Amino acid sequence: MKAIRVNEFGGPEVMKLVEVECPVPKPDEILIKVYASSVNPADYIIRQGGNDLLRQFLKLPLGLGLDAAGIVEEIGSEVTQFKKGDKVYGVPNFPGDGAYAEYIAAKASQFALMPENISFNEAGAIPSCALIAWNGIVDIGKIKAGQKVLIHGAAGGVGNLAVQIARAKGAYVIGTASAYNFDFLKELGADEVIDYRNQQIEDILHDIDLVFNASPVRDSHTRLNSVKVLKEGGMYVCTQLDVPISEEILNAAAAKHATATLVGGGGIGYAASLHETTKLVEKGKVKAVISKVYPLTEVAEAHRESATNHVCGKLVLEIRKEN
């Protein structure tokens, strides 16, 4: 089978499309015939050699790809929730060989049945971002109807799903983005949109119940101002796992009896989050936002576009055509 492998860390050119043996699923795994994956910031961070958080897990040669959508070809002896022929989506084992491949073997517990009303390409755009957005907005943020939510990086892969999930839960949603993404976010259900380049949130907002920072930009100024706009007892949740919450931010939060934390608190429940996301997709309350679809042979170009940090939604890698 064909798969992308990285034998040295570096730029997009280090990704090579090679022939490798098809994996064999372990007792708790499923073998998936992959139709689609997508490009996430973590993919190009790993390709470059990782950061302080990821470096310890990386061993060459390695594969890339956090998202997978496809058809179950084989099930391990301990797997009971899937059968051959099921359409599934999820997040393959990490570290592992990645989803930029024609077939993958991955833990069944990290997959769910695909929503019935979307394509493989759409399903490939959702899993990892949905897990992070759900964890921040629902698991940690515990958002309730009528509460005010501010989402940084609202037009990105995680951010756009956070907007949709928060809206589906009945929250009043405010997103930060570039001006050219305002109409897009309004269509997704954002009640207000703020131009992060030309407007200061601390001059506009106050009494926010939850701030969810899904921006790819590491900025302590934004973190501090996010805490400033929280209401007493509010919550700030950030997706930037490689940058711990500083003492300054923690002290500012404590002064208003608020909480500042990173996603992943309590662990991320793969199956539960994906099942709940599937329900929202099938009800038409959440949709996959695809910026562009690339064939696997053009993965380097997809990575170059992703690294601009200006992608609206997700870049999808089409591993094979849907019948």
LINHU-V439671 format. One record per backbone hydrogen bond with DSSP energy under -1.0 kcal/mol. NH is the residue of the N-H (numbers start at 1). CO is the residue of the C=O. E is the energy in kcal/mol with one decimal. If there is no record, write none. Layout:
NH/CO/E + NH/CO/E
This chain:
3/18/-2.2 + 4/100/-2.8 + 5/16/-2.4 + 6/62/-2.9 + 10/47/-2.1 + 14/11/-2.1 + 15/12/-1.5 + 16/5/-2.4 + 18/3/-2.9 + 20/1/-2.8 + 29/26/-2.3 + 30/106/-2.6 + 31/74/-3.0 + 32/104/-3.2 + 33/71/-3.1 + 34/102/-1.8 + 35/69/-2.9 + 36/69/-1.9 + 37/317/-2.4 + 39/315/-2.5 + 43/40/-1.5 + 45/41/-1.9 + 46/42/-2.6 + 47/43/-2.3 + 48/44/-1.4 + 49/46/-1.5 + 50/45/-3.2 + 55/51/-2.8 + 57/54/-2.3 + 58/55/-1.2 + 62/6/-1.9 + 63/96/-1.0 + 68/90/-1.9 + 69/36/-1.9 + 70/88/-2.4 + 71/33/-2.0 + 72/86/-2.6 + 73/31/-3.3 + 74/31/-1.3 + 76/29/-2.6 + 78/27/-2.3 + 79/76/-1.5 + 85/72/-2.9 + 86/83/-1.9 + 88/70/-2.7 + 89/112/-2.4 + 90/68/-2.2 + 91/110/-1.9 + 100/64/-2.3 + 101/99/-2.2 + 102/2/-2.3 + 104/32/-1.8 + 106/30/-2.0 + 108/28/-2.3 + 110/107/-1.6 + 111/108/-1.8 + 112/89/-2.3 + 114/87/-2.3 + 123/119/-2.4 + 124/120/-2.6 + 126/123/-1.3 + 130/126/-2.7 + 131/127/-2.4 + 132/128/-1.7 + 133/129/-2.7 + 134/130/-2.9 + 135/131/-2.2 + 136/132/-2.4 + 137/133/-2.7 + 138/134/-2.4 + 139/134/-1.9 + 140/135/-3.0 + 141/136/-1.2 + 142/138/-1.1 + 143/137/-1.9 + 146/170/-2.8 + 147/144/-2.0 + 149/172/-2.9 + 150/210/-2.7 + 151/174/-2.9 + 152/212/-2.2 + 154/176/-1.9 + 156/153/-1.6 + 160/156/-2.7 + 162/158/-2.2 + 163/159/-2.4 + 164/160/-1.8 + 165/161/-2.9 + 166/162/-2.7 + 167/163/-2.2 + 168/164/-2.4 + 169/165/-1.5 + 170/167/-1.8 + 171/166/-2.4 + 172/147/-3.2 + 174/149/-3.0 + 175/192/-2.2 + 176/151/-2.5 + 177/194/-2.2 + 181/178/-2.2 + 182/179/-1.7 + 185/181/-2.2 + 186/182/-2.2 + 187/183/-2.2 + 188/184/-1.3 + 190/185/-2.5 + 191/173/-2.1 + 192/173/-1.8 + 194/175/-3.1 + 196/177/-1.3 + 199/195/-2.2 + 203/200/-1.5 + 204/201/-1.1 + 205/201/-3.1 + 208/229/-2.6 + 209/148/-1.1 + 210/148/-1.9 + 211/235/-2.6 + 212/150/-3.2 + 213/237/-3.0 + 214/152/-1.7 + 223/219/-1.7 + 224/220/-2.4 + 225/221/-2.4 + 226/222/-2.0 + 227/223/-1.7 + 228/224/-1.8 + 229/225/-1.3 + 230/227/-1.1 + 231/208/-2.3 + 233/256/-2.7 + 234/231/-2.3 + 235/209/-1.8 + 236/259/-3.3 + 237/211/-3.0 + 238/261/-2.0 + 239/213/-2.3 + 241/239/-2.0 + 243/240/-2.0 + 250/246/-2.5 + 251/247/-2.8 + 252/248/-2.1 + 253/249/-2.4 + 254/250/-2.5 + 255/251/-1.8 + 256/253/-1.3 + 257/254/-1.7 + 258/253/-3.1 + 259/234/-2.0 + 261/236/-2.6 + 263/238/-2.3 + 267/264/-2.7 + 270/268/-1.1 + 273/269/-2.5 + 274/270/-2.6 + 275/271/-2.7 + 276/272/-2.2 + 277/273/-2.3 + 278/274/-2.7 + 279/275/-1.9 + 280/276/-1.7 + 281/277/-2.5 + 282/278/-2.7 + 283/279/-1.4 + 284/281/-1.3 + 285/280/-2.5 + 286/280/-1.2 + 291/314/-3.4 + 292/314/-1.0 + 294/316/-3.3 + 296/318/-1.1 + 298/295/-2.0 + 299/296/-1.5 + 302/298/-1.8 + 303/299/-2.1 + 304/300/-2.0 + 305/301/-2.1 + 306/302/-2.3 + 307/303/-2.1 + 308/305/-1.3 + 309/306/-1.8 + 313/155/-2.1 + 314/289/-2.3 + 316/292/-2.6 + 317/37/-2.1 + 318/294/-3.1 + 319/35/-1.6 + 320/35/-1.4
